[in-house]
Structures are given as C-alpha cells and as structure tokens.
Amino acid sequence: MGTADVEAVWRIESARIVAALTRFTGDFGLAEDAAQEAVAEALVSWPLSSPADPAGWLMATARRRAIDAIRRRTALRDRYALLAADPVVDEDIDPDRIDDDILALMFVSCHPVLSPEARVALTLRVVGGLSTEQIARAFLIPVPTVQARITRAKKTIAAAGVPFELPPAGERRERLGGVLSVVYVIFTEGATATSGDRLLRPDLAYEAIRLARTLAALQPDEPEVHGLLALCELTTARFPARTGPDGSPILLEDQDRRRWDFSAVRRGLAALAKASARGLGPYGLQAAIAAAHASAPSVEATDWDRIVELYEALGRVAPSPVVELNRAVAVAMASGPAQALAIVDELIASDRLPGSHLVPTVRGELLARLGRRPEARAELELAARLCANQRERSVLLRKAATLG
Amino acid sequence: MPKYMLIMRGTDESNAAMMANIDEMMATTRQFIEDMFKAGVHVAAEGLDDAGQGVVVDFSGEVPVVTDGPYGETKELFGGFFLLDVASKEEAVEWAKRVPSAPGSKIEIRRVPGEDEVPQDNGKFVKEGALREGNGQI
C-alpha cells in the first residue's frame, strides 16, 4: 500500500477514529495527536506490509498511542483510572454512539471559542481527514501556518474546557448554525477563490459538499442543513460553464447552460425540497435563488420577479449589504437599471460595504446599461483595483476598456 | 469533479451464495449504504434484476436485432452499481473493499469523468443539450 492508499483509508476513518478516541479519553487534543501518530506510522509501515484490516489497524494503533500519552501524563492519573474502568474500551466502535460522537466532533471543531480560520482548518483535518499539506495547498497558505492554527486551536479548546458533547437543546440550533457557516466558508472559497490565479477551486467546494452531506445524514430533521447542501449542489452545477478553456470567468448571462451539471441540479433540487419543510432559512433561500437560475433556459427567461422576492425574504431573515447588492442586480433584471441604481447608491451612502469590489462592479454595470459610459468605466476600473482575484480583475478591465 | 462507479460482477456461484443468505446480505448492504451516506460519498446505487430477464439489442447488422437473455459470456454478470463521489481512485478502491460481497464475485472500479472534462466544442454534447432544452429540462 502506498501513500495514496493510506490517505484514502484515513479520509474514510478520520472522523470516526478521532471521535471514538475523544469519547474514550475525554481529551480532544490528545485524541487528535494520537490519531495523527497512527497515520504517520501507517505511512511508514503499510508500504512494507499491508494490514488485513487497515481501518482496524488505524483505530487500534491510535488507541495505543492515546493510552501511551495518558500514561505519560502522571498528573492525569485519575483519568487513567477512569479509563481503566470504562467499559467502552474494546476496539470496536459503538455504532449507536458514533453518529452522535461525529456530530460532537463537528461541534468542537467549529466551536465559537476558535478563530474562523482555526475552525476551517480543524474541521477539514479531523472531520474531512485532510492532511495539513492538503489544507495549506487548498487555501494557498504555508504549511506551518496551518500547523500553527491547528496547534493553537487544540490548546484553545483545552483551555476553554470545551466539553465533548452535543450542545444542550437550547443552544443546539445556534451552534449548528456555526457549523453550517464553517462549511459555507469552505464552499465559497471553492466557488469564488478570494485570491490566486484560479476562479474556482472545485476540490475545496467538494470538501464542503462532502461535509454538508455528512451533516444532512446525521441531522436529517434540520431544514437549513439541506438548504446549505442544496445551495452547494446547485452552485457547483454551474462550475463547468463558469470558466472558459483558458480559465477566465464566464458571467451567468454568457454561460453555455448546456454545460451545467444536471445530475448536480437534480441533487440540489431534491435537497431543496427537504429544506422547504418548514419555511426556508437563509441557506434555503439562497438555494431557492440558485434553483431559479438552474431551471431557467436563459437569462431572459429567468423568473427575475421570483428572485427579487427571494432576495427580499433573505434580506429579512439575514440582512446584509451583499444581499442588498444582489437584490439590486435582480431588480435591474426585473424592473430595469434605474431602480437598481437607487438601491446601490443607498448602499454607498450608508457605507455598508467599504472597500469591496462588488459595489463598483455592479454600479459600473448599471451605469453602462443606462448609457452613462464614462462613469461606468471609472466604476469598473475602481472595481478592478479593489479585486484580489486575478481572473475576475482581468474581466473587469476588459469590460472597462470596451466603454471607451 | 470525477466520480467513481463500483460495478458489481457476480458469478452464478456467488449470486447463489448471496441468495442463500439474502436477509443477512440485505442488512449488511443497507448498513454499507448508510455508512457511505454518512461519509458524504454516496451519489447513487442500483441493483439489477436477473440477467436472464434481460433483452439485448444488437447493432451488428443493418437493423438492430433484438434477442432475449444475457449478452455473450455469462461467467461474470453485471449485477448492480454504486456511484461514489470520492476524492481519489484509492478511496473508491477502499470503499469497494467494504462492499458486502459473496466469494467469487468481483467489483470493477471505473472513473466517471466530471462535466467539466467534456470538451467545450463537443458536437454530441451540444446535441444532448439541445435535446434537454427541447424537453424543458433546462
């Protein structure tokens, strides 16, 4: 077995092993360290001799490393005694408890005591089973940065005494929202990279979808979990049409809709149906907007009135300047650029999106449609200066140049 | 993003062994599918009915010829598939090793290219797209 085989087993087993070990030791940081030691050992020994049961080997080895670590910690002697008395120390995972333990692991990894960057790194590593190197590559950051984030995160969790359990009923919904937002952050970075020379990072978007599917399987009664999954599926459905052969972005209106991934659209619509059970939340509403696009044969034939309504609803449940801006775009399509410009100018007057390239991008587009070309050009050039994604920037500059 | 299909290839013997333990097989298969759902990798799965009930349309001649029963050699029969959304071929292989299977059966693993791998000027694709448009699927 080679490195890729070890990584494959780890991808499947990491969450179960770290969850079971955390339950077993009561110490998330220790469990994670022990699990990582087991993977490191597998990378050395499996190429020489493959175990008959790789998953069992990883679990048993990680468990041994955890016990070694506990033995070394003399200060924790009482916990070791507790461990020795714990009836759940056989190497089999308790199937009735593992689902809750994996959920608990997600709640710990996305705990509000952690910085947003740490939540992302920890979730991808312990739940997603990615290596530090894979996370660093995905986010275009140095490996030591990811390592430092994970080390610091484990210390923060220990220092804050974060318990390994499902949040109490009263906090459950809010904490689940925290988990969903981590998955969403990973997804959006994959769907529109904030830096670098590529617009899309499908591999990162894929990790988010995988996490969202896991959540949907473990929390089937939570509509927003399905809403987020629907949003991810419907957005990735457009990926094949979103970039040209040279990697440059293609705007929605110019996309060849025949290139959309219709299997992903179907999966997204199925998830959206589950999300609609009790009225749509913020993710469900965004998914419904994506669904309106996905089921339209062209920009002209899109139900823009419906999209305006959905943005209005989204603005009520999750008010944000970005939602306002998107509503303006939809209004421009439904009722014309003049009304949309008024919304954008209001946003600028209240300075609610300072420094964002999105405001001048939309304003420039609206001015161009109103025939106010010199102003439009100035806005698009401003947008290009503010935009960090090289691919998007060149599109903005090209558009500005056409306005003479 | 590509996906991977696990194609079940049973033999008469392995199919008979499976049928002899059908209740246990169904239970373990259900558990296996649940595990794939919880891992976020399950996209689709179907099992096929007896190959003897199948029909073959053969395009060797000028007009398609229809015959009953399985096609060609029946030593290994295509009995069903799992479609997985995994990160690598190795991961597909690891899942394949966990499929509840009777001795003698085989699983073939094939890569399913993603939509983004379809060339942008593919005539067949354009035709399919036009068809979908005609059906109101877009």
Interface residues (C-beta under 8 A of the other chain):
Chain A: A4 D5 E7 A8 V9 R11 I12 P54 D99 I102 P202 D203 Y206 I209 R210 L211 A212 R213 T214 A217 L218 T236 F239 P240 G244 P245 D256 R257 R258 R259 W260 D261 F262 S263 R267 S295 A296 P297
Chain B: M1 E34 F37 K38 A39 G40 V41 H42 V43 D85 V86 A87 S88 E90 E91 V93 E94 W95 G114 E115 D116 V118 Q120 F125 V126 E128 G129 A130 R132 E133 Q137 I138
